Amino acid sequence: MAYLPAAWQGIERIRDERLMNPPLAAIVAVAENGVIGLDNRLPWHISSDLKHFKALTLGKPVIMGRKTFASLARPLPGRETIVVTRGADFAPPPSVFAAADVEAALQLAAQRAQALGADEILVAGGGEIFAALLDRLDRLYVTFVALAPPGDAFFPPIDGSKWREVRRENHAPGKGDEAAFAFAEYLRREL
C-alpha cells in the first residue's frame, strides 16, 4: 500500500466506509397536497424534474416498487434498478434486479453501490416503499410541484424536527414544464 499522510488516511477510511455503507436517499416529486401519483403515473409533466432525476440517479442503484417500475416506459439507462416485488413471476430485464422485500433490496443495493463505486443509494417510490424506508433515509431530494392534483399515492409531510433543509432552488415553468417547482434537499437531523 502506498504511503498516505495521516490526514489523507482518515479521508480514505471515510470514503471506503461510505462505499461499504452508502447513504440512503429518497428522490420524489410532491404536489402541494402531498400527492406523488395517480393511477400509477405522475399527475403532471415537468421535463426539468425528469432531467434532475436523471442527473441525481445516474450511476447509482435505485430502489423502487413493482408498480413504479411498471409505470416506466423502459429500464432506466445508466442505473441499476432494484424492484421490490413479492411476485415470483417478475422477470427483470438486464440491469434490473428483483428483491422480495425492502431488507433484501437494501442489501442488494449496498452490494451494487460498492460494485458501481456509487456514493449513495436512491429510493424512487412509490408510496409504500417510501413509507417502509422513511425512518432509514439519510437525505431527501424533493421536487415541490406548485399544483394540487387529485391522487392516490402520497408522500408524508416533512417533519422539521427530523429533517433540515440545506438547499432550495425555485423555478418558474420552463419549456415542457406544466407548473412552477422547487428543487429542495434535506438532511436528517442528528438526534
C-alpha positions as CSV (number, residue, x, y, z in Angstrom):
1,M,0.0,0.0,0.0
2,A,1.3,3.4,-0.9
3,Y,2.2,5.9,1.9
4,L,-0.6,8.4,2.6
5,P,-0.3,11.3,5.0
6,A,-2.3,10.7,8.2
7,A,-5.0,13.3,7.3
8,W,-5.5,11.5,3.9
9,Q,-5.7,8.1,5.6
10,G,-8.7,9.3,7.5
11,I,-10.3,10.6,4.3
12,E,-9.6,7.3,2.6
13,R,-11.2,5.4,5.5
14,I,-14.3,7.6,5.4
15,R,-14.6,7.1,1.6
16,D,-14.2,3.4,2.0
17,E,-16.9,3.2,4.7
18,R,-19.3,5.2,2.6
19,L,-18.7,2.8,-0.3
20,M,-19.4,-0.1,2.0
21,N,-22.5,1.6,3.6
22,P,-23.6,4.4,1.3
23,P,-26.2,6.8,2.5
24,L,-29.8,6.1,1.6
25,A,-31.7,9.0,-0.1
26,A,-35.2,9.4,-1.4
27,I,-35.9,11.2,-4.6
28,V,-39.5,12.3,-5.0
29,A,-41.7,14.9,-6.7
30,V,-44.5,16.1,-4.4
31,A,-47.5,18.3,-5.1
32,E,-48.8,20.9,-2.6
33,N,-51.3,18.4,-1.3
34,G,-48.8,15.6,-0.8
35,V,-49.7,13.8,-4.0
36,I,-47.0,11.8,-5.7
37,G,-49.1,9.8,-8.1
38,L,-52.4,9.0,-9.6
39,D,-53.3,5.7,-11.3
40,N,-49.6,4.6,-11.2
41,R,-48.3,7.7,-13.0
42,L,-47.2,11.2,-12.3
43,P,-50.2,13.6,-12.4
44,W,-48.1,16.3,-14.1
45,H,-45.3,16.6,-16.7
46,I,-42.2,18.6,-15.7
47,S,-39.3,18.0,-18.1
48,S,-36.9,19.9,-15.8
49,D,-37.7,17.4,-13.0
50,L,-37.1,14.4,-15.2
51,K,-33.7,15.8,-16.1
52,H,-33.0,16.5,-12.4
53,F,-34.0,12.9,-11.6
54,K,-31.7,11.5,-14.2
55,A,-28.7,13.7,-13.1
56,L,-29.1,12.6,-9.4
57,T,-29.6,8.9,-10.1
58,L,-27.1,8.1,-12.9
59,G,-24.5,5.6,-11.9
60,K,-26.3,4.6,-8.7
61,P,-28.6,1.8,-7.6
62,V,-32.3,2.9,-7.5
63,I,-34.8,1.1,-5.4
64,M,-38.5,1.2,-6.4
65,G,-41.7,-0.9,-6.1
66,R,-43.0,-3.0,-8.9
67,K,-45.8,-0.6,-9.7
68,T,-43.4,2.3,-10.0
69,F,-41.2,0.2,-12.2
70,A,-44.2,-0.9,-14.4
71,S,-45.0,2.8,-14.9
72,L,-41.7,3.4,-16.6
73,A,-41.5,3.0,-20.4
74,R,-38.3,1.0,-20.1
75,P,-35.5,0.3,-17.6
76,L,-33.6,3.4,-16.6
77,P,-30.3,3.6,-18.7
78,G,-27.1,4.2,-16.7
79,R,-28.6,3.0,-13.4
80,E,-29.2,-0.4,-11.8
81,T,-32.8,-0.6,-10.7
82,I,-33.8,-2.9,-7.8
83,V,-37.5,-3.7,-7.9
84,V,-39.2,-4.7,-4.7
85,T,-41.8,-7.3,-5.5
86,R,-43.5,-10.3,-3.9
87,G,-44.4,-11.6,-7.4
88,A,-42.4,-14.7,-8.1
89,D,-43.3,-14.3,-11.8
90,F,-41.4,-11.0,-12.2
91,A,-38.7,-11.5,-14.8
92,P,-36.4,-8.5,-14.6
93,P,-34.8,-7.2,-17.8
94,P,-31.0,-6.6,-17.9
95,S,-29.7,-4.1,-15.4
96,V,-32.8,-4.6,-13.3
97,F,-32.8,-6.8,-10.1
98,A,-35.7,-8.2,-8.1
99,A,-35.9,-8.2,-4.3
100,A,-38.6,-9.9,-2.3
101,D,-38.7,-7.2,0.4
102,V,-37.1,-3.9,1.4
103,E,-34.4,-5.6,3.5
104,A,-33.3,-7.7,0.6
105,A,-33.4,-4.6,-1.6
106,L,-31.2,-2.7,0.8
107,Q,-28.7,-5.5,0.9
108,L,-28.6,-5.8,-2.8
109,A,-28.4,-2.0,-3.3
110,A,-25.4,-1.8,-0.9
111,Q,-23.6,-4.6,-3.0
112,R,-24.4,-2.9,-6.2
113,A,-23.3,0.6,-4.9
114,Q,-20.0,-0.9,-3.9
115,A,-19.6,-2.6,-7.4
116,L,-20.5,0.7,-9.1
117,G,-18.4,2.9,-6.8
118,A,-21.7,4.9,-6.1
119,D,-21.7,7.3,-3.1
120,E,-25.4,6.8,-2.3
121,I,-28.5,4.6,-2.9
122,L,-31.7,6.2,-4.2
123,V,-35.2,5.3,-3.3
124,A,-37.7,6.3,-6.0
125,G,-41.0,5.2,-4.7
126,G,-43.8,4.5,-4.7
127,G,-45.7,5.5,-1.6
128,E,-45.4,2.1,0.1
129,I,-41.7,1.9,-0.4
130,F,-41.2,5.5,0.8
131,A,-43.3,4.7,3.9
132,A,-41.3,1.5,4.6
133,L,-37.9,3.3,4.4
134,L,-38.7,6.8,5.6
135,D,-37.1,6.3,9.0
136,R,-33.9,4.9,7.5
137,L,-33.3,7.7,5.0
138,D,-30.3,10.0,5.4
139,R,-31.3,12.5,2.7
140,L,-34.3,13.7,0.8
141,Y,-34.2,15.1,-2.7
142,V,-37.7,16.7,-3.1
143,T,-39.2,18.5,-6.1
144,F,-42.1,20.6,-4.8
145,V,-44.6,21.0,-7.6
146,A,-46.9,24.0,-7.5
147,L,-50.1,22.0,-8.2
148,A,-52.7,20.3,-6.0
149,P,-54.0,17.5,-8.3
150,P,-56.1,14.5,-7.2
151,G,-54.0,11.5,-6.4
152,D,-53.9,8.0,-4.8
153,A,-50.3,7.9,-3.7
154,F,-48.9,10.4,-1.2
155,F,-45.6,11.4,0.5
156,P,-45.9,12.3,4.2
157,P,-45.3,15.9,5.3
158,I,-41.6,16.6,6.0
159,D,-41.1,16.8,9.8
160,G,-38.9,19.8,10.6
161,S,-37.8,18.2,13.9
162,K,-36.3,15.3,11.9
163,W,-35.2,17.0,8.7
164,R,-33.1,20.1,8.0
165,E,-33.4,21.8,4.6
166,V,-30.0,22.5,3.2
167,R,-30.8,23.7,-0.3
168,R,-33.7,25.1,-2.3
169,E,-33.9,26.4,-5.9
170,N,-37.2,27.9,-7.0
171,H,-38.0,27.6,-10.7
172,A,-40.7,29.2,-13.0
173,P,-42.1,26.7,-15.5
174,G,-39.8,26.3,-18.5
175,K,-40.3,24.6,-21.8
176,G,-42.0,21.2,-21.1
177,D,-43.0,22.2,-17.5
178,E,-46.7,22.3,-16.6
179,A,-46.1,24.1,-13.3
180,A,-43.6,26.1,-11.3
181,F,-41.5,23.9,-9.0
182,A,-38.6,24.0,-6.5
183,F,-35.8,21.6,-6.0
184,A,-35.0,21.1,-2.3
185,E,-32.6,18.9,-0.4
186,Y,-32.9,17.8,3.2
187,L,-30.6,16.0,5.6
188,R,-31.7,14.0,8.6
189,R,-31.1,15.9,11.8
190,E,-28.7,14.4,14.3
191,L,-30.6,13.2,17.4
